[in-house]
């Protein structure tokens, strides 16, 4: 929103693999993400402008811009996702058309 944090995906974002989760934080922040391995993400600017939030099992770190509050990404480790991963909020990426984006629904509530 404020532009201080810039993240770029190094993989093709037009393919499938977009998720929306119904856990309390994802649902309430309307988080639509793309899960990528660490090599698939590049932090351009603003890593010092992020604040971290942990809740529940504290296994996934949720990051927000400390200036405008936008949720930028999550970082964690989950075997089902291939180990270490980043979940990047696709809404913060430039030139992403959300209309028609193939979004899978994840059940993080249970």
C-alpha positions in Angstrom: 0.0 0.0 0.0 2.6 2.6 1.0 5.3 1.1 -1.3 8.1 0.7 1.3 8.1 -3.1 0.9 8.8 -4.5 -2.5 8.8 -8.3 -3.1 9.2 -10.0 -6.4 8.6 -13.6 -7.3 11.2 -15.2 -9.5 8.8 -18.0 -10.6 6.0 -17.7 -13.1 3.0 -16.3 -11.2 0.5 -17.0 -14.0 0.3 -20.7 -13.2 -1.8 -22.4 -10.6 -0.8 -22.6 -6.9 -2.6 -19.7 -5.4 -4.3 -20.3 -2.0 -6.8 -18.7 0.3 -7.0 -20.1 3.8 -9.9 -20.0 6.3 -7.8 -19.8 9.4 -8.6 -16.8 11.6 -5.8 -14.5 10.4 -5.9 -15.4 6.7 -9.7 -15.1 6.6 -9.8 -11.8 8.4 -7.0 -10.2 6.3 -8.3 -11.7 3.0 -4.9 -13.2 2.3 -4.5 -14.7 -1.2 -1.0 -16.1 -1.5 1.4 -18.0 -3.7 3.6 -20.5 -1.9 7.1 -20.6 -3.2 10.4 -22.0 -2.0 13.0 -19.5 -0.7 14.7 -19.4 -4.1 11.5 -18.3 -5.6 11.3 -14.9 -3.8 13.4 -11.8 -4.0 13.1 -9.0 -1.4 13.7 -5.8 -3.4 13.2 -3.2 -0.6 11.8 -2.8 2.9 12.9 -5.9 4.9 13.7 -3.5 7.8 10.2 -2.0 7.4 8.5 -5.3 8.3 7.1 -6.4 11.7 6.6 -10.1 12.6 3.5 -11.7 14.2 3.2 -15.2 15.6 0.1 -16.9 16.9 -1.3 -20.4 17.6 1.5 -23.0 17.1 4.0 -20.2 16.3 5.3 -22.2 13.3 4.6 -19.7 10.7 5.9 -16.1 10.9 3.4 -13.5 9.5 4.9 -10.3 8.3 3.3 -6.8 8.0 4.5 -3.4 6.9 5.1 -1.5 10.1 4.1 1.8 8.3 0.8 0.9 6.6 -0.1 -2.4 8.1 -0.4 -4.4 4.9 0.3 -8.1 5.3 3.1 -8.9 2.9 3.9 -12.6 3.4 4.4 -15.6 5.7 7.5 -17.7 6.2 7.5 -21.1 7.7 8.3 -24.8 7.3 5.8 -27.4 6.4 6.5 -30.9 5.0 3.3 -30.9 2.9 4.5 -27.7 1.2 7.9 -29.1 0.4 9.7 -27.9 3.5 10.7 -24.2 4.0 8.4 -21.9 2.1 7.2 -18.3 1.7 3.6 -17.5 1.2 3.6 -14.2 -0.7 0.5 -12.0 -0.7 -0.2 -11.7 -4.4 -2.2 -8.5 -3.8 1.0 -6.6 -3.1 2.6 -7.6 -6.3 2.6 -5.1 -9.2 0.7 -6.0 -12.3 -1.3 -9.0 -10.9 -4.8 -9.3 -12.2 -6.9 -10.9 -9.4 -9.9 -11.5 -11.7 -9.9 -15.1 -12.9 -6.9 -16.1 -10.7 -7.2 -19.8 -9.9 -7.4 -19.8 -6.1 -7.5 -23.1 -4.1 -9.3 -23.0 -0.7 -7.2 -24.4 2.2 -8.8 -25.5 5.4 -6.6 -24.0 8.1 -9.4 -23.6 10.5 -9.4 -27.2 11.6 
